[in-house]
């Protein structure tokens, strides 16, 4: 079986099982909007003052608007 790059970002692809929920939580900001805001606030409390949001795939502008409205507006001072 070979890797299907067309399915790279698909949550339904067979390779998606290779990343457990625990691994995703350890390496990324994931979860509900509220969970993501809490995690970002916790990181800010350590002195971190910049974040990178790599948005791959389709509908990046819409996803960025959603992140700003549902997550970042909760943590911006």
mmCIF file as gemmi writes it, N, C-alpha and C atoms, coordinates in Angstrom:
data_model
loop_
_atom_site.group_PDB
_atom_site.id
_atom_site.type_symbol
_atom_site.label_atom_id
_atom_site.label_alt_id
_atom_site.label_comp_id
_atom_site.label_asym_id
_atom_site.label_entity_id
_atom_site.label_seq_id
_atom_site.pdbx_PDB_ins_code
_atom_site.Cartn_x
_atom_site.Cartn_y
_atom_site.Cartn_z
_atom_site.occupancy
_atom_site.B_iso_or_equiv
_atom_site.pdbx_formal_charge
_atom_site.auth_seq_id
_atom_site.auth_asym_id
_atom_site.pdbx_PDB_model_num
ATOM 1 N N . UNK Axp A 1 ? 0.848 -1.178 0 1 0 ? 1 A 1
ATOM 2 C CA . UNK Axp A 1 ? 0 0 0 1 0 ? 1 A 1
ATOM 3 C C . UNK Axp A 1 ? 0.892 1.24 0 1 0 ? 1 A 1
ATOM 4 N N . UNK Axp A 2 ? 0.578 2.185 -0.852 1 0 ? 2 A 1
ATOM 5 C CA . UNK Axp A 2 ? 1.377 3.407 -0.915 1 0 ? 2 A 1
ATOM 6 C C . UNK Axp A 2 ? 0.592 4.576 -0.323 1 0 ? 2 A 1
ATOM 7 N N . UNK Axp A 3 ? 1.332 5.596 0.057 1 0 ? 3 A 1
ATOM 8 C CA . UNK Axp A 3 ? 0.736 6.788 0.644 1 0 ? 3 A 1
ATOM 9 C C . UNK Axp A 3 ? 0.038 7.595 -0.438 1 0 ? 3 A 1
ATOM 10 N N . UNK Axp A 4 ? -1.182 7.982 -0.192 1 0 ? 4 A 1
ATOM 11 C CA . UNK Axp A 4 ? -1.957 8.763 -1.153 1 0 ? 4 A 1
ATOM 12 C C . UNK Axp A 4 ? -1.909 10.233 -0.744 1 0 ? 4 A 1
ATOM 13 N N . UNK Axp A 5 ? -1.072 11.018 -1.406 1 0 ? 5 A 1
ATOM 14 C CA . UNK Axp A 5 ? -0.908 12.428 -1.058 1 0 ? 5 A 1
ATOM 15 C C . UNK Axp A 5 ? -2.203 13.22 -1.213 1 0 ? 5 A 1
ATOM 16 N N . UNK Axp A 6 ? -3.102 12.766 -2.053 1 0 ? 6 A 1
ATOM 17 C CA . UNK Axp A 6 ? -4.385 13.452 -2.214 1 0 ? 6 A 1
ATOM 18 C C . UNK Axp A 6 ? -5.219 13.364 -0.938 1 0 ? 6 A 1
ATOM 19 N N . UNK Axp A 7 ? -4.907 12.395 -0.091 1 0 ? 7 A 1
ATOM 20 C CA . UNK Axp A 7 ? -5.631 12.197 1.168 1 0 ? 7 A 1
ATOM 21 C C . UNK Axp A 7 ? -4.869 12.756 2.364 1 0 ? 7 A 1
ATOM 22 N N . UNK Axp A 8 ? -3.824 13.537 2.132 1 0 ? 8 A 1
ATOM 23 C CA . UNK Axp A 8 ? -2.921 13.978 3.197 1 0 ? 8 A 1
ATOM 24 C C . UNK Axp A 8 ? -3.646 14.613 4.383 1 0 ? 8 A 1
ATOM 25 N N . UNK Axp A 9 ? -4.591 15.488 4.151 1 0 ? 9 A 1
ATOM 26 C CA . UNK Axp A 9 ? -5.273 16.19 5.236 1 0 ? 9 A 1
ATOM 27 C C . UNK Axp A 9 ? -6.612 15.57 5.622 1 0 ? 9 A 1
ATOM 28 N N . UNK Axp A 10 ? -6.946 14.454 5.036 1 0 ? 10 A 1
ATOM 29 C CA . UNK Axp A 10 ? -8.237 13.836 5.302 1 0 ? 10 A 1
ATOM 30 C C . UNK Axp A 10 ? -8.247 13.102 6.643 1 0 ? 10 A 1
ATOM 31 N N . UNK Axp A 11 ? -9.271 13.351 7.435 1 0 ? 11 A 1
ATOM 32 C CA . UNK Axp A 11 ? -9.418 12.62 8.701 1 0 ? 11 A 1
ATOM 33 C C . UNK Axp A 11 ? -9.976 11.221 8.465 1 0 ? 11 A 1
ATOM 34 N N . UNK Axp A 12 ? -10.437 10.958 7.249 1 0 ? 12 A 1
ATOM 35 C CA . UNK Axp A 12 ? -10.981 9.636 6.926 1 0 ? 12 A 1
ATOM 36 C C . UNK Axp A 12 ? -9.961 8.718 6.253 1 0 ? 12 A 1
ATOM 37 N N . UNK Axp A 13 ? -8.786 9.233 5.96 1 0 ? 13 A 1
ATOM 38 C CA . UNK Axp A 13 ? -7.759 8.435 5.282 1 0 ? 13 A 1
ATOM 39 C C . UNK Axp A 13 ? -7.222 7.362 6.219 1 0 ? 13 A 1
ATOM 40 N N . UNK Axp A 14 ? -6.747 6.272 5.655 1 0 ? 14 A 1
ATOM 41 C CA . UNK Axp A 14 ? -6.24 5.166 6.476 1 0 ? 14 A 1
ATOM 42 C C . UNK Axp A 14 ? -5.044 5.582 7.321 1 0 ? 14 A 1
ATOM 43 N N . UNK Axp A 15 ? -4.242 6.523 6.846 1 0 ? 15 A 1
ATOM 44 C CA . UNK Axp A 15 ? -3.062 6.937 7.603 1 0 ? 15 A 1
ATOM 45 C C . UNK Axp A 15 ? -3.408 7.813 8.813 1 0 ? 15 A 1
ATOM 46 N N . UNK Axp A 16 ? -4.641 8.288 8.915 1 0 ? 16 A 1
ATOM 47 C CA . UNK Axp A 16 ? -4.989 9.169 10.036 1 0 ? 16 A 1
ATOM 48 C C . UNK Axp A 16 ? -4.889 8.447 11.378 1 0 ? 16 A 1
ATOM 49 N N . UNK Axp A 17 ? -4.993 7.135 11.38 1 0 ? 17 A 1
ATOM 50 C CA . UNK Axp A 17 ? -4.872 6.366 12.623 1 0 ? 17 A 1
ATOM 51 C C . UNK Axp A 17 ? -3.446 6.367 13.16 1 0 ? 17 A 1
ATOM 52 N N . UNK Axp A 18 ? -2.483 6.77 12.348 1 0 ? 18 A 1
ATOM 53 C CA . UNK Axp A 18 ? -1.081 6.778 12.779 1 0 ? 18 A 1
ATOM 54 C C . UNK Axp A 18 ? -0.806 7.87 13.81 1 0 ? 18 A 1
ATOM 55 N N . UNK Axp A 19 ? -1.672 8.87 13.884 1 0 ? 19 A 1
ATOM 56 C CA . UNK Axp A 19 ? -1.506 9.955 14.859 1 0 ? 19 A 1
ATOM 57 C C . UNK Axp A 19 ? -2.613 9.835 15.896 1 0 ? 19 A 1
ATOM 58 N N . UNK Axp A 20 ? -2.217 9.442 17.095 1 0 ? 20 A 1
ATOM 59 C CA . UNK Axp A 20 ? -3.207 9.29 18.161 1 0 ? 20 A 1
ATOM 60 C C . UNK Axp A 20 ? -3.662 10.657 18.66 1 0 ? 20 A 1
ATOM 61 N N . UNK Axp A 21 ? -4.783 10.68 19.349 1 0 ? 21 A 1
ATOM 62 C CA . UNK Axp A 21 ? -5.264 11.933 19.93 1 0 ? 21 A 1
ATOM 63 C C . UNK Axp A 21 ? -4.245 12.496 20.913 1 0 ? 21 A 1
ATOM 64 N N . UNK Axp A 22 ? -3.604 11.623 21.693 1 0 ? 22 A 1
ATOM 65 C CA . UNK Axp A 22 ? -2.598 12.078 22.66 1 0 ? 22 A 1
ATOM 66 C C . UNK Axp A 22 ? -1.409 12.723 21.957 1 0 ? 22 A 1
ATOM 67 N N . UNK Axp A 23 ? -0.962 12.127 20.861 1 0 ? 23 A 1
ATOM 68 C CA . UNK Axp A 23 ? 0.159 12.696 20.117 1 0 ? 23 A 1
ATOM 69 C C . UNK Axp A 23 ? -0.226 14.052 19.525 1 0 ? 23 A 1
ATOM 70 N N . UNK Axp A 24 ? -1.416 14.133 18.969 1 0 ? 24 A 1
ATOM 71 C CA . UNK Axp A 24 ? -1.876 15.404 18.406 1 0 ? 24 A 1
ATOM 72 C C . UNK Axp A 24 ? -1.921 16.481 19.486 1 0 ? 24 A 1
ATOM 73 N N . UNK Axp A 25 ? -2.431 16.138 20.679 1 0 ? 25 A 1
ATOM 74 C CA . UNK Axp A 25 ? -2.493 17.117 21.775 1 0 ? 25 A 1
ATOM 75 C C . UNK Axp A 25 ? -1.104 17.539 22.238 1 0 ? 25 A 1
ATOM 76 N N . UNK Axp A 26 ? -0.14 16.626 22.177 1 0 ? 26 A 1
ATOM 77 C CA . UNK Axp A 26 ? 1.223 16.945 22.616 1 0 ? 26 A 1
ATOM 78 C C . UNK Axp A 26 ? 1.949 17.857 21.627 1 0 ? 26 A 1
ATOM 79 N N . UNK Axp A 27 ? 1.617 17.755 20.352 1 0 ? 27 A 1
ATOM 80 C CA . UNK Axp A 27 ? 2.369 18.467 19.317 1 0 ? 27 A 1
ATOM 81 C C . UNK Axp A 27 ? 1.643 19.65 18.693 1 0 ? 27 A 1
ATOM 82 N N . UNK Axp A 28 ? 0.366 19.801 19.015 1 0 ? 28 A 1
ATOM 83 C CA . UNK Axp A 28 ? -0.411 20.847 18.346 1 0 ? 28 A 1
ATOM 84 C C . UNK Axp A 28 ? -1.464 21.411 19.295 1 0 ? 28 A 1
ATOM 85 N N . UNK Axp A 29 ? -2.067 22.485 18.893 1 0 ? 29 A 1
ATOM 86 C CA . UNK Axp A 29 ? -3.207 23.044 19.616 1 0 ? 29 A 1
ATOM 87 C C . UNK Axp A 29 ? -4.441 22.453 18.943 1 0 ? 29 A 1
ATOM 88 N N . UNK Axp A 30 ? -5.118 21.556 19.633 1 0 ? 30 A 1
ATOM 89 C CA . UNK Axp A 30 ? -6.281 20.873 19.059 1 0 ? 30 A 1
ATOM 90 C C . UNK Axp A 30 ? -7.406 20.838 20.082 1 0 ? 30 A 1
ATOM 91 N N . UNK Axp A 31 ? -8.62 20.694 19.607 1 0 ? 31 A 1
ATOM 92 C CA . UNK Axp A 31 ? -9.771 20.581 20.494 1 0 ? 31 A 1
ATOM 93 C C . UNK Axp A 31 ? -10.843 21.579 20.122 1 0 ? 31 A 1
ATOM 94 N N . UNK Axp A 32 ? -11.754 21.786 21.059 1 0 ? 32 A 1
ATOM 95 C CA . UNK Axp A 32 ? -12.8 22.774 20.846 1 0 ? 32 A 1
ATOM 96 C C . UNK Axp A 32 ? -12.184 24.17 20.886 1 0 ? 32 A 1
ATOM 97 N N . UNK Axp A 33 ? -12.951 25.149 20.499 1 0 ? 33 A 1
ATOM 98 C CA . UNK Axp A 33 ? -12.464 26.532 20.554 1 0 ? 33 A 1
ATOM 99 C C . UNK Axp A 33 ? -12.041 26.897 21.968 1 0 ? 33 A 1
ATOM 100 N N . UNK Axp A 34 ? -12.841 26.497 22.948 1 0 ? 34 A 1
ATOM 101 C CA . UNK Axp A 34 ? -12.528 26.802 24.341 1 0 ? 34 A 1
ATOM 102 C C . UNK Axp A 34 ? -11.252 26.096 24.787 1 0 ? 34 A 1
ATOM 103 N N . UNK Axp A 35 ? -11.094 24.828 24.413 1 0 ? 35 A 1
ATOM 104 C CA . UNK Axp A 35 ? -9.883 24.078 24.778 1 0 ? 35 A 1
ATOM 105 C C . UNK Axp A 35 ? -8.643 24.703 24.144 1 0 ? 35 A 1
ATOM 106 N N . UNK Axp A 36 ? -8.767 25.137 22.905 1 0 ? 36 A 1
ATOM 107 C CA . UNK Axp A 36 ? -7.629 25.772 22.228 1 0 ? 36 A 1
ATOM 108 C C . UNK Axp A 36 ? -7.275 27.095 22.897 1 0 ? 36 A 1
ATOM 109 N N . UNK Axp A 37 ? -8.284 27.873 23.276 1 0 ? 37 A 1
ATOM 110 C CA . UNK Axp A 37 ? -8.028 29.15 23.947 1 0 ? 37 A 1
ATOM 111 C C . UNK Axp A 37 ? -7.325 28.926 25.281 1 0 ? 37 A 1
ATOM 112 N N . UNK Axp A 38 ? -7.753 27.929 26.037 1 0 ? 38 A 1
ATOM 113 C CA . UNK Axp A 38 ? -7.109 27.616 27.32 1 0 ? 38 A 1
ATOM 114 C C . UNK Axp A 38 ? -5.654 27.237 27.093 1 0 ? 38 A 1
ATOM 115 N N . UNK Axp A 39 ? -5.4 26.388 26.111 1 0 ? 39 A 1
ATOM 116 C CA . UNK Axp A 39 ? -4.022 25.958 25.833 1 0 ? 39 A 1
ATOM 117 C C . UNK Axp A 39 ? -3.148 27.136 25.415 1 0 ? 39 A 1
ATOM 118 N N . UNK Axp A 40 ? -3.677 28.017 24.589 1 0 ? 40 A 1
ATOM 119 C CA . UNK Axp A 40 ? -2.916 29.191 24.168 1 0 ? 40 A 1
ATOM 120 C C . UNK Axp A 40 ? -2.664 30.136 25.344 1 0 ? 40 A 1
ATOM 121 N N . UNK Axp A 41 ? -3.665 30.311 26.221 1 0 ? 41 A 1
ATOM 122 C CA . UNK Axp A 41 ? -3.471 31.145 27.415 1 0 ? 41 A 1
ATOM 123 C C . UNK Axp A 41 ? -2.389 30.562 28.309 1 0 ? 41 A 1
ATOM 124 N N . UNK Axp A 42 ? -2.405 29.239 28.47 1 0 ? 42 A 1
ATOM 125 C CA . UNK Axp A 42 ? -1.373 28.575 29.277 1 0 ? 42 A 1
ATOM 126 C C . UNK Axp A 42 ? 0.014 28.818 28.687 1 0 ? 42 A 1
ATOM 127 N N . UNK Axp A 43 ? 0.123 28.754 27.375 1 0 ? 43 A 1
ATOM 128 C CA . UNK Axp A 43 ? 1.406 29.012 26.723 1 0 ? 43 A 1
ATOM 129 C C . UNK Axp A 43 ? 1.818 30.473 26.878 1 0 ? 43 A 1
ATOM 130 N N . UNK Axp A 44 ? 0.862 31.383 26.79 1 0 ? 44 A 1
ATOM 131 C CA . UNK Axp A 44 ? 1.168 32.802 27.009 1 0 ? 44 A 1
ATOM 132 C C . UNK Axp A 44 ? 1.703 33.025 28.422 1 0 ? 44 A 1
ATOM 133 N N . UNK Axp A 45 ? 1.152 32.309 29.39 1 0 ? 45 A 1
ATOM 134 C CA . UNK Axp A 45 ? 1.568 32.463 30.786 1 0 ? 45 A 1
ATOM 135 C C . UNK Axp A 45 ? 3.027 32.067 30.996 1 0 ? 45 A 1
ATOM 136 N N . UNK Axp A 46 ? 3.576 31.265 30.095 1 0 ? 46 A 1
ATOM 137 C CA . UNK Axp A 46 ? 4.985 30.871 30.202 1 0 ? 46 A 1
ATOM 138 C C . UNK Axp A 46 ? 5.908 31.922 29.592 1 0 ? 46 A 1
ATOM 139 N N . UNK Axp A 47 ? 5.326 32.95 28.987 1 0 ? 47 A 1
ATOM 140 C CA . UNK Axp A 47 ? 6.129 33.995 28.358 1 0 ? 47 A 1
ATOM 141 C C . UNK Axp A 47 ? 6.112 33.949 26.844 1 0 ? 47 A 1
ATOM 142 N N . UNK Axp A 48 ? 5.506 32.93 26.282 1 0 ? 48 A 1
ATOM 143 C CA . UNK Axp A 48 ? 5.418 32.834 24.822 1 0 ? 48 A 1
ATOM 144 C C . UNK Axp A 48 ? 4.518 33.954 24.311 1 0 ? 48 A 1
ATOM 145 N N . UNK Axp A 49 ? 4.991 34.69 23.329 1 0 ? 49 A 1
ATOM 146 C CA . UNK Axp A 49 ? 4.201 35.824 22.858 1 0 ? 49 A 1
ATOM 147 C C . UNK Axp A 49 ? 3.933 35.815 21.356 1 0 ? 49 A 1
ATOM 148 N N . UNK Axp A 50 ? 4.225 34.717 20.699 1 0 ? 50 A 1
ATOM 149 C CA . UNK Axp A 50 ? 3.94 34.605 19.266 1 0 ? 50 A 1
ATOM 150 C C . UNK Axp A 50 ? 3.548 33.169 18.945 1 0 ? 50 A 1
ATOM 151 N N . UNK Axp A 51 ? 2.601 33.026 18.057 1 0 ? 51 A 1
ATOM 152 C CA . UNK Axp A 51 ? 2.134 31.71 17.63 1 0 ? 51 A 1
ATOM 153 C C . UNK Axp A 51 ? 2.123 31.66 16.108 1 0 ? 51 A 1
ATOM 154 N N . UNK Axp A 52 ? 2.305 30.483 15.568 1 0 ? 52 A 1
ATOM 155 C CA . UNK Axp A 52 ? 2.233 30.268 14.125 1 0 ? 52 A 1
ATOM 156 C C . UNK Axp A 52 ? 1.055 29.345 13.862 1 0 ? 52 A 1
ATOM 157 N N . UNK Axp A 53 ? 0.229 29.706 12.915 1 0 ? 53 A 1
ATOM 158 C CA . UNK Axp A 53 ? -0.934 28.907 12.56 1 0 ? 53 A 1
ATOM 159 C C . UNK Axp A 53 ? -0.808 28.459 11.11 1 0 ? 53 A 1
ATOM 160 N N . UNK Axp A 54 ? -0.143 27.327 10.864 1 0 ? 54 A 1
ATOM 161 C CA . UNK Axp A 54 ? -0.029 26.851 9.481 1 0 ? 54 A 1
ATOM 162 C C . UNK Axp A 54 ? -1.368 26.262 9.024 1 0 ? 54 A 1
ATOM 163 N N . UNK Axp A 55 ? -1.954 26.859 8.039 1 0 ? 55 A 1
ATOM 164 C CA . UNK Axp A 55 ? -3.247 26.408 7.536 1 0 ? 55 A 1
ATOM 165 C C . UNK Axp A 55 ? -3.054 25.82 6.149 1 0 ? 55 A 1
ATOM 166 N N . UNK Axp A 56 ? -3.039 24.522 6.071 1 0 ? 56 A 1
ATOM 167 C CA . UNK Axp A 56 ? -2.879 23.841 4.788 1 0 ? 56 A 1
ATOM 168 C C . UNK Axp A 56 ? -4.253 23.444 4.255 1 0 ? 56 A 1
ATOM 169 N N . UNK Axp A 57 ? -4.29 23.133 3.001 1 0 ? 57 A 1
ATOM 170 C CA . UNK Axp A 57 ? -5.533 22.65 2.414 1 0 ? 57 A 1
ATOM 171 C C . UNK Axp A 57 ? -6.432 23.779 1.933 1 0 ? 57 A 1
ATOM 172 N N . UNK Axp A 58 ? -7.679 23.44 1.759 1 0 ? 58 A 1
ATOM 173 C CA . UNK Axp A 58 ? -8.656 24.377 1.197 1 0 ? 58 A 1
ATOM 174 C C . UNK Axp A 58 ? -9.266 25.272 2.267 1 0 ? 58 A 1
ATOM 175 N N . UNK Axp A 59 ? -9.887 26.324 1.82 1 0 ? 59 A 1
ATOM 176 C CA . UNK Axp A 59 ? -10.683 27.216 2.669 1 0 ? 59 A 1
ATOM 177 C C . UNK Axp A 59 ? -9.871 27.847 3.798 1 0 ? 59 A 1
ATOM 178 N N . UNK Axp A 60 ? -8.615 28.174 3.514 1 0 ? 60 A 1
ATOM 179 C CA . UNK Axp A 60 ? -7.743 28.743 4.548 1 0 ? 60 A 1
ATOM 180 C C . UNK Axp A 60 ? -8.283 30.064 5.096 1 0 ? 60 A 1
ATOM 181 N N . UNK Axp A 61 ? -8.756 30.927 4.225 1 0 ? 61 A 1
ATOM 182 C CA . UNK Axp A 61 ? -9.246 32.232 4.689 1 0 ? 61 A 1
ATOM 183 C C . UNK Axp A 61 ? -10.425 32.058 5.642 1 0 ? 61 A 1
ATOM 184 N N . UNK Axp A 62 ? -11.324 31.174 5.31 1 0 ? 62 A 1
ATOM 185 C CA . UNK Axp A 62 ? -12.483 30.932 6.178 1 0 ? 62 A 1
ATOM 186 C C . UNK Axp A 62 ? -12.051 30.318 7.511 1 0 ? 62 A 1
ATOM 187 N N . UNK Axp A 63 ? -11.115 29.381 7.471 1 0 ? 63 A 1
ATOM 188 C CA . UNK Axp A 63 ? -10.634 28.775 8.72 1 0 ? 63 A 1
ATOM 189 C C . UNK Axp A 63 ? -9.912 29.8 9.578 1 0 ? 63 A 1
ATOM 190 N N . UNK Axp A 64 ? -9.149 30.709 8.949 1 0 ? 64 A 1
ATOM 191 C CA . UNK Axp A 64 ? -8.462 31.761 9.705 1 0 ? 64 A 1
ATOM 192 C C . UNK Axp A 64 ? -9.475 32.686 10.381 1 0 ? 64 A 1
ATOM 193 N N . UNK Axp A 65 ? -10.542 33.063 9.651 1 0 ? 65 A 1
ATOM 194 C CA . UNK Axp A 65 ? -11.588 33.903 10.253 1 0 ? 65 A 1
ATOM 195 C C . UNK Axp A 65 ? -12.213 33.206 11.459 1 0 ? 65 A 1
ATOM 196 N N . UNK Axp A 66 ? -12.432 31.907 11.328 1 0 ? 66 A 1
ATOM 197 C CA . UNK Axp A 66 ? -13.039 31.145 12.426 1 0 ? 66 A 1
ATOM 198 C C . UNK Axp A 66 ? -12.094 31.074 13.629 1 0 ? 66 A 1
ATOM 199 N N . UNK Axp A 67 ? -10.819 30.848 13.402 1 0 ? 67 A 1
ATOM 200 C CA . UNK Axp A 67 ? -9.832 30.813 14.492 1 0 ? 67 A 1
ATOM 201 C C . UNK Axp A 67 ? -9.805 32.163 15.201 1 0 ? 67 A 1
ATOM 202 N N . UNK Axp A 68 ? -9.778 33.238 14.434 1 0 ? 68 A 1
ATOM 203 C CA . UNK Axp A 68 ? -9.755 34.581 15.052 1 0 ? 68 A 1
ATOM 204 C C . UNK Axp A 68 ? -11.008 34.817 15.875 1 0 ? 68 A 1
ATOM 205 N N . UNK Axp A 69 ? -12.17 34.512 15.311 1 0 ? 69 A 1
ATOM 206 C CA . UNK Axp A 69 ? -13.433 34.804 15.992 1 0 ? 69 A 1
ATOM 207 C C . UNK Axp A 69 ? -13.669 33.907 17.202 1 0 ? 69 A 1
ATOM 208 N N . UNK Axp A 70 ? -13.323 32.639 17.089 1 0 ? 70 A 1
ATOM 209 C CA . UNK Axp A 70 ? -13.684 31.688 18.138 1 0 ? 70 A 1
ATOM 210 C C . UNK Axp A 70 ? -12.579 31.411 19.148 1 0 ? 70 A 1
ATOM 211 N N . UNK Axp A 71 ? -11.328 31.7 18.788 1 0 ? 71 A 1
ATOM 212 C CA . UNK Axp A 71 ? -10.217 31.378 19.692 1 0 ? 71 A 1
ATOM 213 C C . UNK Axp A 71 ? -9.421 32.628 20.056 1 0 ? 71 A 1
ATOM 214 N N . UNK Axp A 72 ? -8.866 33.289 19.074 1 0 ? 72 A 1
ATOM 215 C CA . UNK Axp A 72 ? -7.952 34.395 19.356 1 0 ? 72 A 1
ATOM 216 C C . UNK Axp A 72 ? -8.633 35.567 20.048 1 0 ? 72 A 1
ATOM 217 N N . UNK Axp A 73 ? -9.88 35.843 19.707 1 0 ? 73 A 1
ATOM 218 C CA . UNK Axp A 73 ? -10.576 36.94 20.375 1 0 ? 73 A 1
ATOM 219 C C . UNK Axp A 73 ? -10.734 36.677 21.872 1 0 ? 73 A 1
ATOM 220 N N . UNK Axp A 74 ? -10.669 35.408 22.287 1 0 ? 74 A 1
ATOM 221 C CA . UNK Axp A 74 ? -10.763 35.067 23.71 1 0 ? 74 A 1
ATOM 222 C C . UNK Axp A 74 ? -9.46 35.328 24.453 1 0 ? 74 A 1
ATOM 223 N N . UNK Axp A 75 ? -8.339 35.338 23.746 1 0 ? 75 A 1
ATOM 224 C CA . UNK Axp A 75 ? -7.054 35.433 24.448 1 0 ? 75 A 1
ATOM 225 C C . UNK Axp A 75 ? -6.317 36.74 24.203 1 0 ? 75 A 1
ATOM 226 N N . UNK Axp A 76 ? -6.757 37.516 23.232 1 0 ? 76 A 1
ATOM 227 C CA . UNK Axp A 76 ? -6.051 38.76 22.925 1 0 ? 76 A 1
ATOM 228 C C . UNK Axp A 76 ? -6.367 39.805 23.985 1 0 ? 76 A 1
ATOM 229 N N . UNK Axp A 77 ? -5.333 40.475 24.431 1 0 ? 77 A 1
ATOM 230 C CA . UNK Axp A 77 ? -5.487 41.478 25.487 1 0 ? 77 A 1
ATOM 231 C C . UNK Axp A 77 ? -5.377 42.871 24.924 1 0 ? 77 A 1
